[in-house]
Amino acid sequence: MKKRLLFVVSMLVILSMVLVACGPTEEPTEEPTEEMTEEPEETEPVAAEPVTIDVWFHSGKGEEREVLDEQVTTFNEMQDEVFVNAVILPEGSYNDQVSAGALAGDLPCLLDFDGPFLYNYAWSGYLMPLDDYVSQELKDDFLPSIIDQGTYGGKLYSLGTFDSGLSIWANKSYLEEAGVRIPTSIDDPWTMDEFMDALDALKALDQVEYPLDLKLNYGAGDEWNTYAFSPIIQSFGGDLIDRSDYQTADGFVNGPEAVEAMEWFQSLFENGYANPAPAGDDSFYGSKTAALSYVGHWMYGPHTEGLGDDAILVPMPIFGEKAVTGSGSWNWGLTSTCENPDAAWEFLSFLIEPEEILHMTNANGAVPARKSAIAQSELYAEGGLLNLFVKQLEGGVAVPRPQTPAYPTITTAFKTAVWNIIAGADVQEELDKVAETIDQDIQDNDGYPFPD
C-alpha cells in the first residue's frame, strides 16, 4: 500500500514538472469591448481650394449678360477645381478700362473684347497665344472669319463664340406694296440703281417717313459707325488703310473711291432717305415708319417680334463695285499676366462647346462661331431665317475691320468724320483729317512692328 502511494505521489511530481517545463500559463483573455473593436480613425484629406480666375465681360445686350451669368453658374457647379469670378464692365468705356487695367497690372485671366481691338492688345503684350490649347481639328470647326479675326503675327490670340451679321432687314409687305424685287441670294443682290429705285418707291408709301433706318440712335461714339459704314467705302473700292502693309491711310480712306462713297452716304440724309437724328430705335419694327433697316444680327428679336413674318433679310446691296459687309464681334483671350492659364482655358473651352455657343446665340441672334453649332441652329442652318449671314461670312462678302494695332486710332478718327459728314461737312476735308490722324499714329509707333 505504501509502495502504491509513493508511486502515485512520484507520478504527480513528475507531471507537475512537465507542465512547468512547457512554459508559463497565459492569463485569461478579457472579453473584447466596443472600444477595443473600433477601427482606428482615418484622417480625412483636406480638400484643395479651387483655383479662382477673374473674367471681364462687357455689359452688352441684357440677353448676353443673362446667358453668361448662367454659364458661369453652371461651370462653377459642375466641377470643383476652377472657380470663375465674372466682372461686368460698361461697354462704352470697355477698351479704356482694359488699357487702364493693363497699365496698372490688374488685368483678369480671361478677357472679352471687340474683335478689331485684338491687334492692339496683342501688340502691346496684353495677350498670350492660344496655339498650344487649340488643335487643328478644333480650328477647322470654326468659321474662317473667327480664326482670321483672332490671328495676329501668325499666332492665334482669341476665339469667339459668335460672329456678326450685317445686312438689310426689310418689311416684306412694304416691298410688295411698292413693287420692289426681293433678292434672296448673295449672288443676285440689289444693284445701286435698284437700291435707289427701291428707296424712292418705299418713300412714296403713305406709312413711310424715312425709308432707310441707319441706327444713328447708337450715337457718335459707338463702334457701329465704323463697323457699318466702312463697308460702304470698301464697296466703292476704297478702304480705311492700305492693307498690304498697314503703313498708311493716305490715298485710301481719303482717296477718290472713299470720297465718292461718303458723298453718296451724305446724300441719303440730304435727300430725305435716312433720318439724321432719330428719336429712338423702333422706326422699323415699332412705329413702322421705316421700310428698311441697315443693321446686324442683334435686332433679330425686336424685328421678328414687331413684324412677324414681314421681317426678312435681303443680301447686302452692291453700292459700288461689289457687295461688302462687315464681320467680327466680341471674342475671348487669355491675358499674358494670368497666373493660371490652364484654369482659364478650362472655362473658355466650356464656353466654346457647341451647346454653349447655341445657348448664347439663341439669345442674342448672332452667328454661331462653329460649323457644328450652325448645323444645329434653326436660325442659321441651311434654310434658316438668318442663314444669309452665314453665306455672307463664308462667301467672300464679309470684310474684317483693319487688322492692325492702329485700329483704335482708325475707328476714333473715322467715327468723328462720319458724324461731321452727316451734319453736312465737306467730305474730302473730313477724310483728309482721318488719313492724317492715322498716319501720324503709325509714325509715332514706328510702324507698329510685330513684337519679337
C-alpha positions in Angstrom: 0.0 0.0 0.0 2.8 2.4 0.9 4.6 1.5 -2.3 1.5 2.3 -4.4 1.0 5.6 -2.6 4.6 6.5 -3.2 4.3 5.7 -6.9 1.3 8.0 -7.3 3.0 10.9 -5.5 6.0 10.4 -7.6 3.9 10.5 -10.8 2.2 13.7 -9.7 5.5 15.4 -9.1 6.8 14.3 -12.5 3.6 15.6 -14.2 3.9 18.9 -12.5 7.5 19.3 -13.6 6.5 18.5 -17.2 3.8 21.2 -17.1 6.3 23.8 -15.7 8.7 22.9 -18.5 6.1 23.7 -21.1 6.1 27.4 -20.2 4.1 29.8 -18.1 0.4 29.6 -18.1 -1.3 32.6 -20.0 -3.7 34.9 -18.2 -7.3 34.5 -19.1 -8.3 36.7 -22.1 -10.7 39.6 -21.5 -13.9 39.8 -23.4 -13.4 42.3 -26.3 -15.1 45.7 -25.5 -16.6 48.1 -28.1 -13.6 50.4 -27.7 -11.3 47.5 -28.4 -13.1 46.6 -31.7 -13.3 50.1 -33.2 -11.2 50.6 -36.3 -8.5 53.3 -36.0 -9.8 56.6 -37.3 -8.6 57.6 -40.8 -7.6 61.2 -41.3 -9.8 62.9 -43.9 -7.7 64.5 -46.7 -8.1 68.3 -46.8 -9.9 69.4 -49.9 -7.8 71.6 -52.2 -9.2 75.1 -52.7 -10.4 75.7 -56.3 -8.3 78.0 -58.5 -10.1 81.3 -58.8 -9.9 83.1 -62.2 -11.2 86.6 -62.8 -13.1 87.2 -66.0 -14.0 90.5 -67.6 -17.1 90.8 -69.8 -18.7 93.8 -71.5 -22.2 94.7 -70.4 -23.8 94.5 -73.9 -27.3 93.2 -74.5 -29.2 92.1 -71.5 -29.7 88.6 -73.0 -25.9 88.2 -73.3 -25.3 89.1 -69.7 -28.0 86.7 -68.6 -26.6 83.8 -70.6 -23.0 84.5 -69.3 -24.3 84.6 -65.7 -26.0 81.2 -66.3 -22.8 79.8 -67.9 -20.6 80.9 -65.0 -23.0 79.4 -62.5 -23.2 76.1 -64.4 -19.4 75.9 -64.8 -18.8 76.6 -61.1 -21.3 74.0 -60.1 -20.2 71.2 -62.5 -16.7 70.9 -61.1 -14.7 72.0 -58.0 -11.3 72.7 -59.4 -11.8 76.1 -61.0 -14.0 79.0 -59.7 -14.9 81.7 -62.1 -15.4 85.3 -60.8 -17.1 87.3 -63.6 -16.9 91.1 -63.6 -19.2 93.0 -65.8 -17.9 96.3 -67.2 -19.7 99.1 -69.2 -19.4 98.5 -72.9 -19.0 102.2 -73.9 -15.7 102.6 -72.0 -14.6 99.0 -72.1 -11.5 99.5 -74.2 -10.3 102.3 -71.9 -10.8 100.2 -68.8 -8.8 97.4 -70.4 -5.9 99.7 -71.2 -6.1 101.2 -67.7 -6.1 97.7 -66.2 -3.1 96.7 -68.3 -1.1 99.8 -67.2 -1.9 99.0 -63.5 -1.0 95.4 -63.9 -4.5 94.5 -62.9 -5.9 92.5 -65.9 -8.0 89.4 -65.3 -7.1 86.0 -66.6 -9.8 85.9 -69.2 -10.9 88.9 -71.2 -13.5 89.6 -73.8 -13.1 92.4 -76.3 -14.4 93.6 -79.6 -12.6 91.8 -82.4 -10.5 94.6 -84.1 -9.0 95.7 -80.8 -7.2 92.4 -80.5 -4.3 93.5 -82.7 -3.5 96.5 -80.4 -3.8 94.3 -77.3 -1.6 91.6 -78.8 1.0 94.1 -80.0 1.0 95.7 -76.5 1.7 92.4 -74.9 -1.6 92.1 -73.1 -2.5 88.7 -74.5 -0.9 85.2 -74.8 -1.2 83.0 -77.8 -3.8 80.2 -77.7 -1.9 77.9 -80.2 -0.9 75.4 -77.5 -4.5 74.9 -76.5 -6.3 74.9 -79.9 -5.9 71.8 -82.0 -6.1 71.9 -85.8 -9.3 69.9 -85.6 -10.9 72.5 -83.4 -9.7 75.3 -85.6 -11.3 73.7 -88.6 -14.7 73.6 -87.0 -14.7 77.4 -86.5 -15.8 79.8 -89.2 -12.8 81.1 -91.1 -13.8 84.7 -90.1 -13.3 83.8 -86.4 -9.8 82.4 -86.9 -8.9 85.3 -89.2 -10.1 87.8 -86.7 -8.2 86.1 -83.9 -4.9 85.8 -85.6 -2.1 88.4 -85.4 1.5 87.9 -86.4 0.8 84.3 -87.4 -0.4 83.4 -83.9 -3.9 82.8 -82.7 -4.8 85.1 -79.8 -8.6 84.8 -79.5 -11.7 82.7 -80.1 -15.2 84.0 -80.2 -18.4 82.1 -79.5 -20.2 84.1 -82.3 -19.6 86.3 -85.3 -21.7 89.1 -86.6 -24.1 89.5 -89.4 -24.7 92.8 -91.2 -27.2 93.4 -94.0 -30.6 95.0 -94.8 -33.7 94.0 -92.9 -36.8 94.7 -94.9 -40.6 94.9 -94.3 -41.8 92.4 -96.8 -45.3 93.9 -97.0 -43.9 97.3 -97.9 -41.6 95.8 -100.6 -44.6 94.0 -102.1 -46.8 97.1 -102.0 -44.1 99.2 -103.6 -43.4 96.6 -106.3 -39.8 96.2 -105.2 -37.9 93.0 -106.2 -37.0 90.9 -103.2 -33.4 89.4 -103.6 -32.8 86.1 -101.8 -29.2 85.2 -102.8 -25.8 86.8 -102.3 -25.3 86.1 -105.9 -28.1 88.4 -107.0 -28.3 91.4 -104.6 -29.7 94.8 -105.4 -27.5 96.9 -107.7 -27.0 100.6 -106.7 -29.7 101.6 -109.3 -32.2 99.1 -107.9 -31.4 100.2 -104.3 -32.1 103.8 -105.1 -35.2 103.0 -107.0 -36.4 101.0 -104.0 -35.8 103.9 -101.7 -37.9 106.2 -104.0 -40.7 103.6 -104.2 -40.8 103.0 -100.5 -40.6 106.7 -99.6 -43.7 107.2 -101.7 -45.8 104.9 -99.4 -48.1 106.8 -97.1 -46.9 104.9 -94.0 -43.2 105.6 -94.6 -41.4 108.7 -93.4 -37.8 107.8 -93.9 -37.4 104.6 -95.9 -33.9 103.7 -94.5 -33.1 103.3 -90.9 -29.3 103.6 -90.3 -29.3 103.1 -86.5 -27.9 106.5 -85.8 -29.6 106.3 -82.4 -26.5 104.3 -81.3 -24.6 107.6 -81.1 -21.4 109.2 -82.4 -19.0 107.3 -80.1 -20.3 103.8 -80.9 -18.2 101.3 -82.8 -21.3 100.8 -85.0 -20.2 103.8 -87.1 -17.0 102.1 -88.3 -18.4 98.6 -88.5 -21.5 99.7 -90.5 -20.2 102.4 -92.8 -16.7 101.4 -93.7 -18.1 98.5 -95.8 -19.7 101.3 -98.0 -16.2 102.7 -98.7 -14.9 99.2 -99.4 -17.9 98.5 -101.7 -16.8 101.6 -103.8 -13.2 100.3 -104.0 -11.6 102.3 -101.1 -10.6 101.3 -97.6 -9.7 102.8 -94.3 -6.0 101.9 -94.7 -3.6 100.3 -97.1 -3.9 96.6 -96.1 -0.8 95.5 -98.0 1.4 96.6 -95.1 -0.8 98.8 -92.8 1.7 101.6 -93.0 -0.5 104.4 -94.4 -4.1 105.5 -94.8 -3.4 108.4 -97.2 -4.8 107.7 -100.6 -7.1 105.1 -99.2 -9.5 106.5 -96.6 -9.3 109.8 -98.4 -8.9 108.5 -102.0 -11.4 109.2 -104.8 -13.3 105.9 -104.2 -13.7 106.7 -100.5 -14.8 110.3 -101.1 -17.4 109.1 -103.7 -18.7 106.6 -101.2 -19.1 109.1 -98.4 -20.6 111.7 -100.6 -23.3 109.2 -101.6 -23.7 108.4 -97.9 -24.2 112.1 -97.2 -26.8 112.3 -99.9 -29.0 109.8 -98.1 -29.6 112.5 -95.5 -29.8 115.4 -97.8 -32.4 113.7 -99.9 -34.6 112.6 -97.1 -33.9 108.8 -97.4 -32.5 108.5 -93.8 -33.2 110.3 -90.6 -30.0 112.1 -89.3 -31.4 112.4 -85.8 -33.8 109.5 -85.0 -35.7 109.9 -81.7 -35.4 106.2 -80.8 -34.7 102.7 -82.0 -38.0 101.4 -83.3 -38.8 103.2 -86.6 -38.5 99.9 -88.5 -40.2 97.4 -86.1 -42.3 99.7 -83.8 -43.8 102.7 -85.5 -43.0 101.1 -88.9 -42.2 104.5 -90.4 -39.0 103.0 -92.0 -39.2 100.2 -94.6 -35.6 99.1 -94.5 -33.1 98.8 -91.6 -29.4 98.6 -92.2 -28.3 96.7 -89.1 -27.0 93.5 -87.7 -28.0 90.2 -86.2 -28.7 91.6 -82.8 -32.0 93.1 -83.9 -33.4 89.7 -84.8 -35.5 89.6 -81.7 -37.1 93.1 -81.9 -37.6 92.8 -85.6 -39.4 89.5 -85.6 -41.4 90.3 -82.5 -42.5 93.6 -84.1 -43.1 92.5 -87.7 -43.5 88.7 -87.5 -43.2 87.1 -90.9 -42.8 90.5 -92.6 -39.3 90.8 -91.1 -37.0 89.4 -93.8 -33.3 89.7 -94.6 -32.0 90.7 -98.0 -28.4 90.4 -99.1 -26.0 93.4 -98.9 -26.5 95.5 -102.0 -23.8 96.4 -104.4 -23.3 100.1 -103.5 -20.3 100.5 -105.7 -18.1 97.8 -107.3 -19.2 94.9 -105.2 -21.2 93.9 -102.2 -19.3 94.2 -98.9 -20.5 93.5 -95.4 -18.8 93.7 -92.0 -17.6 90.9 -89.8 -16.1 90.4 -86.4 -17.5 90.6 -82.9 -16.7 90.2 -79.3 -14.3 87.4 -78.5 -12.2 85.9 -75.7 -8.4 85.9 -75.0 -6.1 84.9 -72.2 -4.0 87.7 -70.7 -0.3 87.4 -70.5 -0.3 88.1 -66.8 -2.6 85.2 -65.9 -1.1 83.0 -63.3 -3.4 80.1 -64.1 -3.8 80.0 -67.9 -4.7 76.3 -67.8 -7.6 77.0 -65.5 -8.7 80.0 -67.6 -8.6 77.7 -70.7 -10.9 75.2 -68.9 -13.6 77.9 -68.7 -13.0 79.2 -72.2 -13.2 75.6 -73.6 -16.5 75.3 -71.9 -17.8 78.5 -73.4 -16.9 77.3 -77.0 -18.6 73.9 -76.7 -21.3 73.8 -79.4 -24.1 73.6 -76.9 -22.9 76.7 -75.0 -22.4 78.6 -78.3 -26.0 77.9 -79.1 -27.0 78.9 -75.6 -25.6 82.3 -76.3 -26.6 82.7 -80.0 -30.2 81.6 -79.4 -30.4 84.5 -77.0 -28.5 87.3 -79.0 -29.3 86.2 -82.5 -25.6 86.1 -83.5 -23.9 83.8 -86.0 -22.7 80.7 -84.1 -18.9 80.6 -84.3 -18.5 76.9 -85.0 -19.9 74.9 -88.0 -21.1 72.1 -85.8 -23.2 74.6 -83.9 -24.5 76.2 -87.1 -25.7 72.8 -88.2 -27.8 72.5 -85.1 -29.2 76.1 -85.2 -32.8 76.6 -86.5 -31.9 80.2 -87.4 -28.6 79.6 -89.1 -28.7 76.2 -90.7 -29.5 75.9 -94.3 -33.0 77.3 -94.9 -33.0 79.2 -91.6 -34.1 82.8 -91.5 -30.6 84.1 -90.7 -28.6 81.7 -92.9 -27.9 84.7 -95.2 -25.4 86.0 -92.6 -23.5 82.7 -92.8 -23.4 82.8 -96.6 -22.0 86.3 -96.5 -19.3 85.3 -94.0 -18.3 82.2 -96.0 -18.9 83.6 -99.5 -16.4 86.4 -99.6 -18.8 89.3 -98.9 -17.6 89.9 -95.4 -14.5 92.0 -94.8 -12.9 92.3 -91.3 -12.0 95.7 -89.9 -8.3 96.6 -90.4 -6.1 94.1 -88.6 -3.6 96.5 -87.2 -2.6 97.8 -83.7 -3.5 101.2 -85.1 -7.2 100.3 -85.1 -8.2 102.2 -82.0 -7.0 105.4 -83.7 -8.6 104.4 -87.0 -12.0 103.9 -85.6 -11.9 107.0 -83.4 -10.9 109.2 -86.3 -13.4 107.7 -88.7 -16.3 107.9 -86.3 -15.7 111.6 -85.9 -15.7 112.1 -89.7 -18.9 110.1 -90.2 -20.9 112.4 -87.9 -19.4 115.6 -89.4 -20.3 114.3 -92.8 -23.9 113.6 -91.7 -24.0 117.2 -90.4 -23.0 118.4 -93.9 -19.2 118.9 -93.6 -17.0 118.7 -96.7 -16.3 115.0 -97.3 -12.8 115.4 -98.8 -11.7 117.6 -95.9 -13.0 115.2 -93.3 -11.4 112.2 -94.8 -8.1 114.0 -95.2 -8.2 114.6 -91.4 -8.8 110.9 -90.9 -5.8 110.0 -93.1 -3.5 112.5 -91.3 -4.5 111.3 -87.9 -4.0 107.6 -88.7 -0.6 108.2 -90.4 0.6 110.3 -87.5 -0.3 107.5 -85.1 1.5 104.9 -87.2 4.6 107.1 -87.4 4.5 107.7 -83.6 4.6 104.0 -83.1 7.4 103.3 -85.6 5.0 101.5 -87.9 3.8 99.1 -85.3 6.4 96.4 -85.8 5.4 92.9 -84.8 6.6 92.1 -81.3 9.6 89.7 -81.0 
